[in-house]
């Protein structure tokens, strides 16, 4: 794999209770299949060799002897496999029966980790037969299958590419979970072996527990639990298996299956390292984590040819369907609360918004209406100003007027054509030359009008620009870049569309909803150049700077995950292969980095505004970068794509 991705797997194999050689055969098949697919590490369930429901048979010497023979068979069969396998097995040592995980690689036992914590009474009842490992014996030499290895309670294993540690069963649910302790000691992947029985609703709780733990510890979890073939005398085991990374569930098993299952995905260890590095809470906890845990290095070769199988959300800023309504409501409420506070603080009678009939000004207007309603103020205190110019089309003009009327705000219309024509004469600009001067003059004229109206009405100008425009610098400096409060400053363009569409369906009447829907369906444009011969929008933003869904994808992975241009290109190719040609992705990725660096000066003096998404470009608490920082390193990578 490339770019820090580690191909990992969890597996649920068929078992026969106490039939160690049958179980070993299934385990061997699973390991070999995983190795063929380039898996670097695989987790199998707790007590996988014997099965997890042997009861007092665990204390029988014959079963323990057979489990060692079965482990030896697995070692023999795996001598040519590159995959590291973590397998649950019982081991008797110094008069104690231990519930262990054997770490094997290329026919060698690299270490044994024993379960060290049992509740007073567990669901599995294992505390009856097994003893917790005595931490005083940590690192003690032990001979297993004619191999000398070491026995640990907690231990970290390293390869040239990643680090991992092991937790077994209830250790996950200790007040301070083993996985959390090991993460603070440097383990990036926690291999969690379980024997979890099924109950109605228990699966959701289990998955959420692991997701939350992976989020808090900024780790990946490989969880494998017992499945088909375990005793059903009192309990049923459904074969839970899943892989989590930093709070995200990547993949999970099909429960209640009757055949061997291998669940494969890729862990992004570079992402984990970046988030740990930038998390002050993690760094602080790590300083308090106590004595360092010993490590064992495993000389594993990388699997360079394995294909990337995990999926990436093409729209990472868009809330999931499960939480969509709640998140949209929260975002609008955050924006409105921020604006309401600013209105109270400045003792303003009004707020002034330039209404273009486009997405951003529409969202800003919806936020203003929500803020005025929250404060119990008359909506007439919201002054919407439409300022038709050279490129204004009938569609956007009509939508702007209809929306303001429908929402019951104060409407003003100030055409800018004559003022701009006079300005062109004053500065000696040929009006037929539709260059940056032609476009920016209109944006600055509109901003001057809004500022002056705010002075007239004891109000302030509400900014409409969004996060995506800030990232690209797609705004006129001291034009639409400037306001007294930018309510959309941390809302990316892809999210703006969803928020307006959600508002159309949920918080306005049917007539207003129809207007909002048409605004969402209108091509995105600053409308600074004349329309075509049909009176339709000619200047389309995404034709000029690229699709916003790509730019928002680039922005998210650059800021949140610290991805390089090469890595962004790699995952974008994988994610958008059905929508964009790789040359198209490369073109717009290069545009993104070029503009992101050259346009920082506009962000360095951006107005205040509420943060609502995971990314913020505010120079005060979001993104801090010198306006004259060199882009050479990033552009050099783009050129080599």
N, C-alpha and C positions, 0 to 999 in steps of 0.2 A: 504494500500500500504506500501511498504518497501523502505528503502534506499533513503528517501527524495522525493519520487515521490508522487505527489498529483493528483488524478484523477479529471479532470475538464471537463466542457462541455460548448458549446454555442448552442443555439437553435433558430430555426426559426419556428414559429407556424402559422397556418392558421388564418386569421382574417376576421371579417366582420366589415366594417366601422361603428363605434359608437355602435356596439352590444357588450356591455361589458361582459355580462354573457356568451355569446358564446365564446368570447375570453378567459375568465377566465377558461372555461372548457378545452380549448385546452392547456392553460398554465399548468393547474393542471395535465393533462395527461402527459405532457412533464416532469414535475418535478418528478412525480411518476416513470416514466420510467427511468429517470436518476438515481433516488435513488436506484432502483433495480440493476443497473449496478455499484453501488458503487461510483457514482460521489459525490465529496465533495462540489463543488461549480459550479453553472450554471448561465450563462448570457442569458437574454432574451432581445428583442429589445427595443429601445426607444419607450415610450408610448404604450407598448405592450397590456395593458388592454383595451384601447379605440381604438386602431389603430393610426397610425401616420398621417393620412390624413383627419382628421375631420374638418379642417378649423375653421370657426367661431362657429361651434358647441361646441368647447371647452369652450366657454364662457356661454353655457347654463347650468343652475343649474341642470337640470334633468340629463344631461350626467355626470356631476361631482358627483352627488349623486349615480348614477348607478355604476360609476367606483369605489367608495368606497365600495359599496355593493359587487361588484365583487372581490375586493381585500379581503374583509372579507371572501368570499367563498373560495378563495385560501388559506387563513390562516387556515380555518377550515379543509380543505382537506389535508393540509400539516403538521398537528400536529404530525404525526408519522414518518415523513421523516427526515432523517439526512442531506439531501442536503441543503446547503445554496443557496437560489435563489435571484438573483438581477433582479427586474422587473420594467420596465418603466411605469409610471402612472402620470396623472396630479393631482395636489393638490392645492386647493385654501387656502391661508393663509394670514390673515391680509390685505385683499384687493388686493392681488396679485395672479395671476395664475402662478404656478411654474411647470416646467417640471422636474419631479423627478424620482429617482430610489429608490424603497423600498427594503431593505435588510431583507429577512424573513428566519426564521429558526425554525422548529418545532412549527409552529403556532404563532410565535412571530415576531413582527417588531423590528429588532435590531437597525434600524436607517433609516433615510430618507436623501438622498443626492440630492440637487437641482442643476440644470444647472445654471451656473453663468455667462456664456459668450454667447452673440449672436452677429454675424456680422451685419453690417448695413442692409444687405439684404441677407438672406440665401436662398438656393434652396428650402427648405421646407416651407419658409414663416412663420415660427413659431414666429418670432419676432413680428408679428402682434397681436398674442393672448397672448403670454407668456412674463413674466418679468424675468430678471435675478435675481437670489437670492442676497439679500443684505447681504454681509459678516458680517455686524454688528450684524446680528441675528444668527450667527453661534453658534450652541449648544443650541439653544432655544428649550424649551420643547413644544411639539405639541401632540395633541390627535387625533389619527387616528384609526377608527374601534374599539372604546372603549379601545384602548391601548395607554398608555403614552410612547412616544419615543422622539427622538430629531432630529432636522432639521439642516443639515450642507451644506456648500458649498463644502468644502474639508474635508475629514475625512479618517482615516485609521482604518480598522477593523482587529482584530487579532484573531487567534485560537491558539491552542497549537502547530500547525504544520506549519502555514504559515500566511502571512499578505496580505491584499488586499485593494485596493482603487477603486474608481469609477470615470469615466469620461463619459460625456454625449454629444453626437453629436459633434458640431463644436469645443468643448473644446479641442479635439485632435489636431486641426489645429491652435490653438493659437500660437503666437510667442514663448511662453513657455507653452507647453502643460500641461494640468492638470496631465496627467499620468506621465510626466517627473518630475513635482514638487513632486508628491506623491512618486515616486520611490526614489527620493533623501531623502525623509523623512522616508523611510524604507519599503514602500509597495513593495512586491515581485510580486504580480499579479495585473494587472490593468484590471478591468472589464469595457469594453467600449461598451456602448449602442448607437446604431445608427439608423437613418432612412435615408439611403443613396439610392437615386434613381440611376437607371442604365443608363449609356451612353456608346457608343462604346469606348472601350479602358479604361474606367474608373476603371474597376475592377483591372487591373494590377497596376495602379497608387495607388489605395487604399491599396492593399496588400503590395506593396513596402514601402508605407508610414509607415504602422504599423510594418513591418519587421525592417525598419531602426530605428524607434523609440524604438522598443524593444532591438535592438542592442546597441543604445546609452545609454539607461537607464538601461541596463542589467536587463530586466524585462520580464515577460510573459504577453501577452495581450489576453484576451478573447473578441472577437468582435462578436456582433450579430446585424443584421440589418433587417429591415422590409421586408416582402416577400409577398407571394400570398394572395390576398384578399384586399390589399390596393387599394385605388382609383386609376384608370388609366386615370382620366380626362386629365391630362397633363403629368404625369410622370409614369414610371414603376419601381417597386421595385422587385429586383431579388432574395432577400433573401441571401445576402452576410453574411457569418459567417466563421470565421477561428480562429485558435489558433496559436500564435507565441511565440517563446521563444528565447531570446537573439539573435535575428536576423534570426532565422530559422523558416520557416513556417512548422508547424507540421501536420496540417490537415485543410481542408476547405470544405465548403458545396458544394452541387450540386446546382448551381444557376437555377432559373426559375422552381423550383419544385412546386408542387401543394399540397403536404402533409407536415405534421409536420416533421421537421428534427432535430435530435440531433447529434451534432458533438463532439466526445469524444476523449480526449488524456490525457497524463500525463505530468505534469509540474515537472521538476527536481529543486526543491527549493534549494537543496544542491549545485547544479551547479551554480545557480544564486548567492548564498552567497559566493561561492569560487571565482567566477569571480569578484564580487564587492570587495572582500577583496584584490584581487591581482591587481585591476585596480587603478593606481595612479590618473588617470583622474576622475574616479567616486568619489574616496575619497576626492579629492580636491573640486569638485563641491558640494559634500555633506556638506562640512564645510561652504560653502557660501549660503546654501539653506534657511537661515533665520529661523524664529520662528518655533518651532516644532508644528506639527499638533497633535491634540488630537486623542486618540484612544479609541475604544470600543472592549472589548473582548467577543467573542462568544464561549461558552463551547461546542464545537463540538466533537463528538466521531470520532476516526479514523475508516476508512473502511479497515479492515485488509485483507479481503478476495478478494478484487478486483484484477482482472488479469491485467497485463501490456499489453497495446494494441499498444502503439506507436512503431515505428520502429527506428532502429539505422543504420546508414550507416556502412556496414561491412568494407568499405575501406575509412575511414574518410579523408585520405590524397589525395585521387583521386579527381580531379576537376569534377564538374557536367558536364553532356553532353552539356548543354547550353553554358558553358564557357570553355570547354575542350581545344579547339584549342588556344584560347587566353592565357589561363593559362600556357599551355605547352610552348608556344613561350616566354612568360614572364620569366618562370623559366630558360630556356636555356639562355636567354638574360642577366638575373641577374648573372648567373654563369659566362658567358663569359665576362661581364663587370668587374666583380671582378677580374678575371684572367688577363684581359687586363691591368687594373690599376697596378696589381702586376708586370707584365712584364715591364711596363714603369718605375715604381718606382725603380725596381732593375736593370734597364738598361741591361736586360738579352737578349742574342741573341737567346736563345732556351728554350724550356721546355721539360722535359723528363718524359715519361709516360710508366709504365710497362703495356704492352698489353697482356692480358691472353686469350682473346676470350670470356670473361665473361661479364656480364651486366655492372658492375661498371666501369671497365676500358674502356668499349665502350662508356659509357656516358661521362666520363672524356675526352676521345679523341674527341668526338663531340663538347664538350665545348671548347676545345683547338682550334679546327679548326675554330669555330665561333669567338673566341677571335682574332686569327691571321688575319682572314678576316676583322674583325672590325678595326684592326690597320693597315691594308694594308700590312701586312708582308707575306713573302713567307711561304707556309705551310711546306716547307722543314726544317724550323726552329723547327718544332715539331719532336722530336725524339721518335719514338715508339720502345720499346725494348721488344721482346718476349724472355722469359727465360724458355725453356722447362725443366721440371724436371721429377721426378719419377712417378708422377701421370698425366702428361699431355697427353691428348688424341688427336687422329688425328683430331677430329671434332673441338675442341677449337683451336688447333694449326693452322689448315688450315684457320679457320675463322679470327684469329688474323692477319695472313699474308695477306689474301685477303682484309680485311678491311683497313689495313694500305696502301696497294697498291692502293686501290680504292680511298682513300681520298688524295693521293698524298703527304704523309709525308715521312720523312726519316725513313728507316727501319733498325733495328739492331737485330741480334740474338745472344744471349749469353747463351748457355746451362749451367745448374748449377749442373748436375749430378757429374762430376768429382770433382768439388770444394767441394760439400757436402760430397762426399765419403772421400776425404782427411781430411775434418773437423771432420768427425766421427772417423777416425783413430787418429787424434790429441787429441781428448777429450776422446777417449776410449769408443765410443758408438757402440753397436752392430747394424749394418745396417738392420738386420732382425726384429728388435724391432721397430714397427711403433707407437711410443708413442709421447708425446708432444715435446720431444727433437728432434725427427726425423722430425716432421712437422715444428716446429718453426725455426729450423736451415735453412730450405729452404726459409722461408719468410724473414729471416734476410739476407741471402745471396743475395736474389733478391734486397732488399732495399740497400745493400751496392753497388751493381752494378749500380743501378740507381743514387745513390748519386755521385759515382765516375764519371759516364758519364756526369752528370750535371756540375761537376768541369772541366771536359775536354772541355766542349762546352760553357762555360760561361752562364750556364742556371740554372734552378732549377727544382726540382722534383714536379710534380703535383700528389697529393694524390687522390686515387680512392675510399677509404672507404666511406660507406654511413651511414645515421643516424641509421638505424636498427642495423647495425653491431656495431656502437658505443654504443648503448643502451645495447646490449648483451655482449659487450666486445669481440665480435667475430673477433679479430684481434690480431696479434702477437705484443707484446710490443716491441717498437723500431724495428719493422719489417714493415709490411704494415700499422701499426698504425701511422707511421711517414712519413712526407713529408715536403715540404716548403710551400705548399698551398693546402688545401683539398677542391676541388670544389664541392664534393658530400656530404659534412659533414652534411647538414640539409635536405637531400633528402632521405626519407625512401625507403626501398627496393621495396615495392609495387608501388611506384611512379616511381622509376627508370625503371621498366619494361614498364610502360605506356609511359614514355618520349622517350625511345629508339624505341618503336613501332610507336609512333607519328612521330619521326624523319624519320623513314623508309618510311612513307607514305607522308611526307610533305617537307623535306628539302634536300633530296639526290636523286640521279638518281635511276633508277629501279634496276640496278645491285647491287649497294650499299645497297639499300633497302632490297633486298633478303638476303644479308649477315646479316644485322641487325635483320631481322625477324628470321633467324635461331639461332642467338645468344639469342634472347628473348626466344626461344623455347628450349634452352639447359638447362638441370638441373643445378641448382645453386650449385657450388662446389668450394672449394679452390684447389682441385686437388693436394693434398699433400701426398696422398697414392696411390700406384699403381692401375691402371685400372683393370677391371675384365678380364676374359679369352677372352672375345670378343672385348677387347680394348675400352670398354665403361666406363663412369664415375662410379666409385664404391662408392666414398665418397660424399654423397649428404648432403648438409648443413641442409636442413629442416628435414632430418631423425635424425640429431644429436641434433639440438637446437629447432626444432619445426617449424611449418608453419609461414612464415613471415607475412601472412595476419592476423594471430592471434596476433603475437608480435606487429605489427604496431597498431592494435586495442587497445591492452593493453597499449602501450606507449602513444597513443593519449589521452586516458581517464585518465591515471595516471597524465600526465603532464598538459594537457589543462584544465581538469575538476576537478582534485584533487580527483579522485575516490579512494576509499579503495579497497583492493583485493576482499573483499566480494561483493562490488557493481560492480566491473569490471566483476567478475564471473557471477553475476546476469544478467547483460545486455548482456554479451557474450553468455550465455546459450540461451537467448531470440533471439539473432541475428543469431547465427550459429547453431541453433537446427537441421537444415536440413543437415548440413555438418560435424559436429563434435559431438561425444558423450561427455557428461558432464565430464566424467573422463579424456578424452583427453584434454579438456579445462583446467581442474584443473591441470593436469600434466604440461602443458606448461606455465600456469600462474605462478605456483610455480617456474619453471625454470626462467621465466622472472624476477621475483623479486629477486631471489637468485643471478642471474648474474648481474642484474642492480646495486645492492649494492656492490658486490665484485669487479666489474670491473671499479669502478669510477676512480681508479688511472690512468687508460689509458686515460680517458677523461680530467683529470686534467692537462695534458700536451699535449693536442691535438693541431695540427697546426691551423693557421688562416684559415677561409673559409667563403664564403658568406651564409647568412641565406636566404632561399627561401620558407620555409614552416612555419607553425604556431609553430612548435617545434624546439628548438635548444638546443643542449647539450654542447655548448661552455662554458667553465668555465669563460669566460670573460663577456659575456652578456646574456647567455642562462640559463644553469642550474648550480647552485652553490651548491655543497654538499661536505662535508669532505670525503676524500677517505676512512677514517676509521669509517664512520657512521655505527651504528648498524642497522641491518635489522630485529631485533628480533620481533618488533611489526608487521611488514608486513608478515613475515614468519609464525608467530603464527596464523594470520588470514587465511593464505593459508592452514595451517594444519587442520583448522576447517571446511573447505569448504565441 
